[in-house]
Amino acid sequence: MSNIFSEDSLIEQPAIRLFKDVLEWQTVNCYDETFGANGTLGREHRGEVVLVSRLRPALEKLNPALPAVAIELAIAEVTRERATLLPVAANQDVHKLIKDGVKVKFKDEQGQNREETVRVMEWEHPKQNDFLLVSQLWVTGNIYTRRTDLLGFVNGLPLVFIELKASHKQLAHAYRDNLRDYKETIPHLFWYNALIILSNGSFTRLGSLSAEWEHFNEWKRINSEGERGVISLDTVLRGVCEKSRLLDIVENFILYTETKDGLQKLAPMNHQYISASIIPLTPLKTSARIKVGSASSGTRKAAVNPTP
C-alpha cells in the first residue's frame, strides 16, 4: 500500500472493525507473522494459502464420524497442486469440493474399503463455520512475494479477496495495477477465491476471478429493505460478507460457463441476489426467469451476470 495513512487509517482499519464488531469475524494482522505450528496462523512458509491449522479442526467438527485418515485425505485433495490447470479451471475444481464435499477412499479399522464424502462447509448453519479476516498477509508465488490488504478465510480457505486503494485514487487502478499483478504472481491464492472486492472507500466493485474490469459491479443495497452502509465499502461488506449471505452466495450464486473465450466464472449482481432472496423460488417457477448464465443449487436458482 503506497499511502499508509490514507489506506490503512481511513479505509482498511474501519473495514477491519466492521468485520470484527458487526459481522463477528475473528481478525488478525499478519504483517509480522511468525511461522510454524505455534505461529500466527500455523503456516510453515509464505507460500501456503490454505490455513490447514484451521481447516483440519473445521473438517473434524463437520465430520465427527469419520476417522483421521479420511480428514487427512480430504485436506490433501483440497490443498494439492493445480498449477497445470488454467486459473479459472483450478478455481472451479476447488469450488466443487467446497460445495459438494471431498470424496475419499480408505480402509477402516476392520480393513474394509470405504468411500465417504468429507464435508467442507456447514451450509445450513453458517455461523458454525470458522470465519477469519487476515490483514497484511504476505504470499509468495514461484518467484515473487506480494502483500495482500484483506483476505477473508472460511474454514481456513481464502474465499474473499479485498484490495483497497486510497480514496483519491481511481478504483480501476486496483484492477489494472494490483489485481492483475496478484493473479500473475501468486495465482494459487485465487484457486480458492469465491469473490473479489475492490474499493477506495467511496467506490466499490465486486467481481469474479475471470471478470474483466467492466464486469465488476456495484453492490448498492445491503438487503431487500434497501438498507445502505455509510460508504460504498460498508454497504458491500455488510451485504456480502455477513456470514449467512456469504455462504449463500458461495453455495447458490456462483456459476461457471463455457464461452467463446473459454471457461468463465460468473458472480451475482446485487439486484439479482436480492430479488432471488425476497421470493423463495422452485426450479419450476424459476425456469422462465433464468437468463443465460444462471446458477442453480437444489431448489434455489439465481440469475447471475451473464457477462463474465
Secondary structure as GFF3:
##gff-version 3
##sequence-region A 1 308
A	DSSP	alpha_helix	4	4	.	.	.	ID=ss1
A	DSSP	pi_helix	5	12	.	.	.	ID=ss2
A	DSSP	alpha_helix	13	17	.	.	.	ID=ss3
A	DSSP	pi_helix	18	22	.	.	.	ID=ss4
A	DSSP	beta_strand	26	29	.	.	.	ID=ss5
A	DSSP	alpha_helix	52	62	.	.	.	ID=ss6
A	DSSP	alpha_helix	68	79	.	.	.	ID=ss7
A	DSSP	alpha_helix	87	100	.	.	.	ID=ss8
A	DSSP	beta_strand	102	107	.	.	.	ID=ss9
A	DSSP	beta_strand	113	118	.	.	.	ID=ss10
A	DSSP	three_ten_helix	126	128	.	.	.	ID=ss11
A	DSSP	beta_strand	131	140	.	.	.	ID=ss12
A	DSSP	beta_strand	145	154	.	.	.	ID=ss13
A	DSSP	beta_strand	157	164	.	.	.	ID=ss14
A	DSSP	alpha_helix	172	173	.	.	.	ID=ss15
A	DSSP	pi_helix	174	179	.	.	.	ID=ss16
A	DSSP	alpha_helix	180	185	.	.	.	ID=ss17
A	DSSP	three_ten_helix	187	191	.	.	.	ID=ss18
A	DSSP	beta_strand	195	199	.	.	.	ID=ss19
A	DSSP	beta_strand	204	207	.	.	.	ID=ss20
A	DSSP	three_ten_helix	213	215	.	.	.	ID=ss21
A	DSSP	alpha_helix	232	240	.	.	.	ID=ss22
A	DSSP	alpha_helix	243	252	.	.	.	ID=ss23
A	DSSP	beta_strand	255	259	.	.	.	ID=ss24
A	DSSP	beta_strand	262	266	.	.	.	ID=ss25
A	DSSP	alpha_helix	270	278	.	.	.	ID=ss26
A	DSSP	alpha_helix	283	286	.	.	.	ID=ss27
A	DSSP	three_ten_helix	287	289	.	.	.	ID=ss28
A	DSSP	beta_strand	294	297	.	.	.	ID=ss29
A	DSSP	beta_strand	300	303	.	.	.	ID=ss30
###
